[in-house]
């Protein structure tokens, strides 16, 4: 009787154990669930697995970038935070290599580049970072000439240049 009870408990435990994802889409779905639970590091790992299984799967790169970017802290110049920024940038560049006009990747890159300038004390480095962010916003306008955020940045630039 004890062995039967043990068997039932063991079967119940296996029935509740989550199945290991096998496809990029399955890994993406797991990552989304982890992301929704604010488990960004674990979500990034799931998205990394999706990208490993299918390097051409743009959504894997986009979600991976989002998971990394969610961990980025503007104004924090620590090496760990800079590593998060580089990982975000790498995932976005991979997405843009698949689709150079992907508006989500372009907007996220522009936002990353702008946020990287926050807290930078060196004026030259800050201006260089803002110029880079501006170039990304210009790329957004090449894809969507009506993008409000990019138009706002362009208007600020024209105002700055005029004054």
C-alpha positions, 0 to 999 in steps of 0.5 A, a space after each residue: 500500500 505504501 508503494 502505491 501511495 508513493 507512486 501516486 505522489 510521484 506521478 502527481 509531482 511529474 504531472 505538475 512539473 512544467 514541460 521543458 520548451 522545445 521550440 523558439 515559440 515555446 521559449 518565447 512564451 515561457 519568457 513572456 510569462 516570466 517577464 509578466 512576473 517581473 522576472 527579467 533575468 529569467 525571462 532574458 534566459 528564456 529569450 536567449 534560448 529562443 534566439 539560440 534555436 532560431 537566430 533568424 526569429 526577430 521576435 526572440 531578439 526583440 523580446 530579449 532586448 526588452 528583457 535586458 532594457 527592463 533591467 537598465 538603470 538610467 544614470 547608473 554608470 556601473 560596469 554591470 549596468 553598462 553590460 546590460 546596455 551592451 546586451 540590449 544594444 546587441 539584441 537590437 542590432 541582431 533584430 535590425 540585421 533581420 529587419 533594418 526598418 523594424 520600428 520597435 527595434 529602432 525606437 528601443 535603440 533610440 530610447 536606450 541611447 538617450 537613457 545612456 546619457 542620463 547621469 553622464 557628467 562629462 559634457 563631451 560624452 553626454 553630447 556625443 550620446 545625445 547625437 547618437 540618440 538623435 541619429 536613431 530618432 532620424 532613422 525612425 522618421 525614415 521609416 515613419 515620418 509621422 512618429 510623434 516622439 521622433 518629430 518632437 526630438 527633431 523639433 527640439 533639435 531645430 529649436 536648439 540649432 536656431 537659437 
